[in-house]
Amino acid sequence: MVRPSLRTKSIGTKVTETEYARLERAAQGSGKTLGEWCREVMLACVNGEQSKAYQAGDAQAVMAEVVALRTILLNVLFKQANGEGITAEQMQKLIERADAEKLKKAMERLRQAKPKEG
């Protein structure tokens, strides 16, 4: 019987508060601890693979853009349906608001779409 290799070595690095929060969100999004997620990403990188963690990040990025586009489109269409126009300044504010909220909304939608375990 072959025994699995024990993990006896560790790797450490310093990150900013913002970087840490982003890493933590990515790990949570894939349902892993931060350490497990980092290990998976690093090993996938050296093995020339795209990790599941990256795939989850890709899904989050795509969903965030879809959510932002949906927000912008619905707001513009609503204004037009009511006979209103939209100025360049209003459009810029709408884009900025959609961009500021897109990741949070995308994460919520992805969590809602995830099948329930149990």
KEKE-244633 format. One line per 10 residues: number of its first residue (from 1); their letters; for each residue x, y, z of N, C-alpha, C, O. Coordinates in nm, 3 decimals, always signed. Each point is the difference from the previous one (the first is absolute). Example, Ala and Ser with C-alpha at 12.3 -4.5 7.8 and 13.67 -1.06 7.14 Angstrom:
2
1> AS> +1.319/-0.569/+0.780/-0.089/+0.119/+0.000/+0.090/+0.120/+0.000/+0.104/-0.002/+0.066; -0.139/+0.107/-0.138/+0.082/+0.119/+0.006/-0.077/+0.109/+0.073/+0.051/+0.111/+0.017
END
This chain:
118
1> MVRPSLRTKS> +0.084/-0.118/+0.000/-0.084/+0.118/+0.000/+0.089/+0.125/+0.000/+0.091/+0.012/+0.082; -0.118/+0.079/-0.174/+0.079/+0.122/-0.013/-0.060/+0.108/+0.088/-0.120/+0.030/-0.007; +0.204/+0.028/+0.089/-0.046/+0.109/+0.088/+0.004/+0.132/-0.075/+0.094/+0.025/-0.076; -0.194/+0.059/+0.096/+0.004/+0.131/-0.064/+0.110/+0.086/+0.063/+0.031/-0.013/+0.118; +0.025/+0.100/-0.200/+0.104/+0.090/+0.051/-0.060/+0.097/+0.100/-0.109/+0.053/-0.021; +0.180/-0.030/+0.129/-0.043/+0.097/+0.099/+0.047/+0.138/-0.042/+0.108/+0.016/-0.056; -0.188/+0.081/+0.084/+0.038/+0.139/-0.029/+0.079/+0.051/+0.120/-0.055/+0.022/+0.108; +0.184/-0.003/-0.129/+0.085/+0.042/+0.111/+0.066/+0.135/-0.024/+0.064/+0.055/+0.090; -0.078/+0.000/-0.209/+0.061/+0.128/-0.034/-0.108/+0.107/-0.012/-0.114/-0.030/-0.034; +0.152/+0.154/+0.063/-0.098/+0.109/-0.013/+0.061/+0.114/-0.080/+0.122/+0.015/-0.010
11> IGTKVTETEY> -0.210/+0.064/-0.045/+0.038/+0.117/-0.079/-0.075/+0.118/+0.059/-0.119/-0.010/+0.030; +0.187/+0.121/-0.013/-0.065/+0.119/+0.054/+0.025/+0.119/-0.089/+0.101/+0.007/-0.070; -0.193/+0.087/+0.073/+0.017/+0.124/-0.075/-0.079/+0.111/+0.068/-0.095/-0.027/+0.073; +0.134/+0.148/-0.097/-0.071/+0.116/+0.056/-0.087/+0.060/-0.109/+0.041/+0.010/-0.115; -0.161/+0.031/+0.154/-0.092/+0.066/-0.092/-0.063/+0.118/+0.071/+0.003/+0.009/+0.123; -0.061/+0.082/-0.201/-0.069/+0.115/+0.060/-0.136/-0.046/+0.051/-0.045/-0.110/-0.030; -0.020/+0.196/+0.106/-0.135/-0.029/+0.050/-0.094/-0.027/-0.118/-0.080/-0.094/+0.003; +0.090/+0.178/-0.106/-0.087/-0.015/-0.117/+0.028/-0.131/-0.073/-0.094/-0.071/-0.038; +0.220/+0.038/+0.019/+0.035/-0.126/-0.066/-0.050/-0.119/+0.080/-0.051/-0.097/-0.056; +0.067/+0.105/+0.187/-0.045/-0.110/+0.086/-0.151/-0.019/-0.013/-0.049/-0.113/-0.009
21> ARLERAAQGS> -0.025/+0.223/+0.009/-0.145/-0.008/-0.011/-0.040/-0.063/-0.134/-0.093/-0.080/-0.005; +0.162/+0.117/-0.102/-0.030/-0.057/-0.132/+0.031/-0.150/-0.003/-0.078/-0.078/-0.054; +0.191/+0.040/+0.112/+0.036/-0.142/+0.006/-0.101/-0.078/+0.082/-0.040/-0.111/-0.037; -0.001/+0.169/+0.147/-0.095/-0.066/+0.088/-0.136/-0.019/-0.070/-0.062/-0.105/+0.011; +0.018/+0.208/-0.084/-0.126/-0.011/-0.075/+0.009/-0.109/-0.106/-0.094/-0.077/-0.020; +0.208/+0.069/-0.048/+0.018/-0.102/-0.104/-0.006/-0.139/+0.062/-0.061/-0.091/-0.055; +0.125/+0.075/+0.170/-0.001/-0.130/+0.068/-0.142/-0.036/+0.044/-0.045/-0.112/-0.020; -0.024/+0.208/+0.079/-0.137/-0.025/+0.045/-0.091/-0.034/-0.118/-0.087/-0.086/+0.011; +0.110/+0.154/-0.123/-0.080/-0.026/-0.120/+0.016/-0.141/-0.052/-0.090/-0.053/-0.065; +0.204/-0.009/+0.092/+0.021/-0.138/-0.045/-0.026/-0.100/+0.113/+0.019/-0.120/-0.018
31> GKTLGEWCRE> -0.063/+0.171/+0.134/-0.034/-0.089/+0.111/+0.120/-0.060/+0.070/-0.010/-0.107/+0.060; +0.123/+0.173/-0.067/+0.123/-0.051/+0.062/+0.053/+0.099/+0.102/-0.037/+0.118/+0.000; +0.123/-0.168/+0.088/+0.071/+0.092/+0.089/+0.101/+0.075/-0.084/+0.033/-0.041/-0.111; +0.016/+0.151/+0.164/+0.099/+0.079/-0.074/+0.125/-0.082/-0.029/+0.054/+0.007/-0.110; -0.008/-0.085/+0.208/+0.120/-0.082/-0.020/-0.020/-0.106/-0.108/+0.088/-0.020/-0.084; -0.203/-0.048/+0.087/-0.029/-0.102/-0.102/-0.007/+0.062/-0.139/+0.054/-0.055/-0.096; -0.120/+0.169/+0.087/-0.014/+0.068/-0.127/+0.135/+0.043/-0.056/+0.029/-0.021/-0.117; +0.055/+0.081/+0.203/+0.133/+0.043/-0.044/+0.084/-0.119/-0.046/+0.068/+0.009/-0.102; -0.073/-0.118/+0.176/+0.075/-0.120/-0.039/-0.044/-0.047/-0.138/+0.083/-0.029/-0.086; -0.214/+0.022/+0.064/-0.053/-0.046/-0.128/+0.045/+0.090/-0.115/+0.041/-0.049/-0.106
41> VMLACVNGEQ> -0.048/+0.179/+0.127/+0.039/+0.094/-0.105/+0.149/-0.010/-0.030/+0.040/-0.004/-0.117; +0.043/-0.001/+0.221/+0.145/-0.009/-0.022/+0.039/-0.129/-0.071/+0.078/+0.003/-0.095; -0.133/-0.115/+0.140/+0.034/-0.128/-0.063/-0.051/-0.008/-0.142/+0.068/-0.055/-0.087; -0.186/+0.108/+0.061/-0.052/+0.001/-0.137/+0.090/+0.084/-0.089/+0.023/-0.035/-0.116; +0.028/+0.144/+0.169/+0.088/+0.087/-0.077/+0.129/-0.073/-0.039/+0.040/+0.005/-0.116; +0.024/-0.070/+0.210/+0.126/-0.069/-0.032/-0.022/-0.125/-0.084/+0.091/-0.046/-0.068; -0.212/-0.010/+0.073/-0.033/-0.116/-0.082/-0.052/+0.038/-0.138/-0.035/-0.086/-0.080; +0.029/+0.217/+0.053/-0.048/+0.048/-0.129/-0.148/-0.022/-0.022/-0.045/-0.015/-0.114; -0.032/+0.012/+0.222/-0.144/-0.022/-0.009/-0.074/+0.126/+0.041/+0.053/+0.088/+0.067; -0.177/-0.084/-0.108/-0.086/+0.105/+0.053/-0.078/-0.063/+0.115/-0.074/-0.096/-0.021
51> SKAYQAGDAQ> +0.091/+0.149/+0.139/-0.064/-0.058/+0.117/-0.149/+0.026/+0.004/-0.050/+0.090/-0.069; -0.020/-0.167/+0.149/-0.142/+0.022/+0.021/-0.023/+0.137/+0.061/-0.102/+0.064/-0.023; +0.200/-0.020/+0.102/-0.012/+0.132/+0.063/-0.001/+0.109/-0.106/-0.078/+0.095/+0.009; +0.164/-0.107/-0.110/-0.001/+0.096/-0.108/-0.131/-0.007/-0.077/-0.054/+0.103/-0.039; +0.004/-0.224/+0.016/-0.126/-0.015/-0.072/-0.112/+0.068/+0.076/-0.086/+0.064/-0.061; +0.085/-0.077/+0.192/-0.102/+0.068/+0.081/+0.016/+0.151/-0.013/-0.099/+0.073/-0.009; +0.223/-0.026/+0.008/+0.026/+0.143/-0.018/-0.046/+0.049/-0.135/-0.052/+0.110/-0.013; +0.072/-0.193/-0.090/-0.047/+0.036/-0.133/-0.152/+0.014/-0.001/-0.053/+0.094/-0.058; -0.015/-0.187/+0.121/-0.146/+0.005/+0.006/-0.046/+0.125/+0.073/-0.098/+0.063/-0.040; +0.168/-0.026/+0.145/-0.036/+0.120/+0.076/+0.020/+0.125/-0.086/-0.084/+0.090/+0.001
61> AVMAEVVALR> +0.194/-0.086/-0.075/+0.027/+0.117/-0.085/-0.104/+0.013/-0.110/-0.049/+0.110/-0.026; +0.016/-0.220/-0.038/-0.101/+0.003/-0.107/-0.135/+0.040/+0.058/-0.069/+0.086/-0.056; +0.031/-0.147/+0.167/-0.128/+0.032/+0.061/-0.004/+0.148/+0.042/-0.104/+0.065/-0.015; +0.213/-0.013/+0.066/+0.005/+0.140/+0.041/-0.025/+0.092/-0.119/-0.073/+0.099/+0.012; +0.132/-0.130/-0.126/-0.022/+0.081/-0.119/-0.143/-0.011/-0.049/-0.059/+0.100/-0.041; +0.002/-0.219/+0.044/-0.139/-0.019/-0.042/-0.094/+0.079/+0.092/-0.093/+0.065/-0.047; +0.119/-0.071/+0.176/-0.083/+0.074/+0.097/+0.010/+0.150/-0.026/-0.102/+0.069/+0.003; +0.222/-0.019/-0.028/+0.017/+0.143/-0.025/-0.072/+0.041/-0.129/-0.070/+0.102/-0.003; +0.086/-0.181/-0.102/-0.067/+0.031/-0.127/-0.152/-0.002/+0.016/-0.070/+0.084/-0.055; +0.021/-0.181/+0.130/-0.144/-0.010/+0.024/-0.050/+0.123/+0.074/-0.104/+0.056/-0.036
71> TILLNVLFKQ> +0.177/-0.013/+0.137/-0.038/+0.119/+0.077/-0.008/+0.122/-0.090/-0.097/+0.076/+0.004; +0.200/-0.058/-0.086/+0.004/+0.116/-0.091/-0.113/-0.007/-0.101/-0.074/+0.097/-0.019; +0.058/-0.211/-0.045/-0.101/-0.017/-0.104/-0.141/+0.024/+0.055/-0.079/+0.073/-0.061; +0.048/-0.134/+0.174/-0.135/+0.016/+0.055/-0.028/+0.145/+0.038/-0.111/+0.050/-0.020; +0.210/+0.018/+0.076/-0.020/+0.141/+0.036/-0.022/+0.088/-0.122/-0.087/+0.087/+0.000; +0.165/-0.110/-0.105/-0.013/+0.080/-0.123/-0.135/-0.030/-0.067/-0.070/+0.092/-0.042; +0.035/-0.220/+0.033/-0.127/-0.037/-0.062/-0.120/+0.056/+0.077/-0.099/+0.043/-0.059; +0.109/-0.044/+0.191/-0.107/+0.054/+0.083/-0.019/+0.149/-0.029/-0.113/+0.047/-0.015; +0.223/+0.026/+0.008/-0.009/+0.144/-0.030/-0.063/+0.022/-0.138/-0.087/+0.086/-0.016; +0.132/-0.164/-0.082/-0.054/+0.017/-0.135/-0.149/-0.036/-0.005/-0.077/+0.068/-0.068
81> ANGEGITAEQ> +0.038/-0.171/+0.137/-0.140/-0.041/+0.002/-0.089/+0.108/+0.060/-0.119/+0.010/-0.033; +0.176/+0.070/+0.120/-0.074/+0.110/+0.061/+0.017/+0.131/-0.077/-0.037/+0.107/+0.049; +0.092/-0.115/-0.169/+0.015/+0.118/-0.084/+0.112/+0.093/+0.041/+0.006/+0.114/-0.044; +0.083/-0.161/+0.129/+0.112/+0.082/+0.045/+0.127/-0.034/-0.079/+0.015/-0.111/-0.051; +0.072/+0.206/+0.044/+0.131/-0.024/-0.057/+0.101/-0.017/+0.112/-0.034/+0.009/+0.118; +0.157/-0.033/-0.157/+0.106/-0.012/+0.101/+0.121/+0.079/-0.048/+0.045/-0.015/-0.113; +0.004/+0.099/+0.201/+0.115/+0.082/-0.035/+0.129/-0.081/+0.017/+0.001/-0.106/+0.062; +0.106/+0.158/-0.119/+0.130/-0.067/+0.014/+0.041/-0.008/+0.147/+0.057/-0.100/+0.043; -0.086/+0.204/+0.032/+0.034/+0.002/+0.142/-0.081/-0.105/+0.077/+0.054/-0.070/+0.086; -0.183/+0.058/-0.115/-0.084/-0.101/+0.064/+0.049/-0.141/-0.035/+0.003/-0.089/+0.085
91> MQKLIERADA> +0.034/+0.071/-0.210/+0.048/-0.130/-0.045/+0.130/-0.036/+0.073/+0.017/-0.114/+0.042; +0.073/+0.210/-0.027/+0.126/-0.025/+0.070/-0.025/-0.038/+0.146/+0.065/-0.091/+0.052; -0.158/+0.159/+0.013/-0.034/-0.033/+0.139/-0.060/-0.140/+0.009/+0.029/-0.075/+0.093; -0.113/+0.042/-0.189/-0.062/-0.133/-0.004/+0.106/-0.108/-0.016/-0.007/-0.104/+0.066; +0.103/+0.126/-0.154/+0.109/-0.095/-0.021/+0.084/-0.015/+0.126/+0.034/-0.112/+0.039; -0.001/+0.223/+0.024/+0.080/-0.004/+0.122/-0.073/-0.076/+0.111/+0.062/-0.078/+0.072; -0.192/+0.101/-0.058/-0.077/-0.070/+0.103/-0.008/-0.150/-0.030/+0.015/-0.082/+0.090; -0.037/+0.049/-0.216/-0.008/-0.142/-0.039/+0.134/-0.069/+0.025/+0.004/-0.112/+0.050; +0.106/+0.179/-0.084/+0.133/-0.058/+0.021/+0.031/-0.017/+0.149/+0.061/-0.099/+0.041; -0.105/+0.195/+0.040/+0.029/-0.006/+0.143/-0.073/-0.116/+0.068/+0.049/-0.055/+0.099
101> EKLKKAMERL> -0.165/+0.019/-0.151/-0.083/-0.103/+0.065/+0.008/-0.136/-0.068/-0.055/-0.098/+0.053; +0.122/+0.089/-0.167/-0.011/-0.122/-0.082/+0.056/-0.125/+0.066/-0.062/-0.106/-0.008; +0.176/+0.114/+0.073/+0.059/-0.120/+0.059/-0.085/-0.052/+0.115/-0.022/-0.121/+0.012; -0.024/+0.211/+0.073/-0.085/-0.042/+0.113/-0.127/-0.068/-0.051/-0.037/-0.107/+0.050; -0.028/+0.167/-0.148/-0.123/-0.058/-0.054/+0.028/-0.132/-0.070/-0.079/-0.094/+0.010; +0.190/+0.085/-0.082/+0.035/-0.124/-0.069/+0.023/-0.112/+0.099/-0.046/-0.113/-0.021; +0.118/+0.142/+0.130/+0.025/-0.102/+0.102/-0.131/-0.048/+0.061/-0.018/-0.119/+0.025; -0.074/+0.211/-0.001/-0.131/-0.038/+0.055/-0.074/-0.092/-0.096/-0.056/-0.102/+0.041; +0.056/+0.137/-0.169/-0.069/-0.082/-0.100/+0.064/-0.137/-0.013/-0.070/-0.101/-0.011; +0.203/+0.095/+0.013/+0.068/-0.129/-0.011/-0.029/-0.087/+0.122/-0.018/-0.121/-0.012
111> RQAKPKEG> +0.014/+0.183/+0.131/-0.033/-0.075/+0.122/-0.143/-0.055/-0.006/-0.025/-0.113/+0.040; -0.067/+0.195/-0.091/-0.139/-0.043/-0.012/-0.014/-0.115/-0.099/-0.084/-0.088/+0.017; +0.166/+0.090/-0.121/-0.009/-0.103/-0.104/+0.068/-0.130/+0.039/-0.026/-0.104/-0.060; +0.114/+0.110/+0.162/+0.073/-0.120/+0.042/-0.098/-0.100/+0.060/-0.083/+0.036/+0.084; +0.091/-0.164/-0.127/-0.091/-0.100/+0.056/+0.022/-0.015/+0.150/+0.112/+0.006/+0.049; -0.220/-0.025/+0.021/+0.006/-0.019/+0.146/+0.049/-0.140/+0.030/-0.046/-0.098/-0.060; +0.141/+0.088/+0.155/+0.050/-0.131/+0.042/-0.089/-0.053/+0.111/-0.058/+0.076/+0.077; +0.049/-0.209/-0.069/-0.076/-0.055/+0.110/-0.101/-0.091/-0.052/-0.076/-0.058/+0.078
END
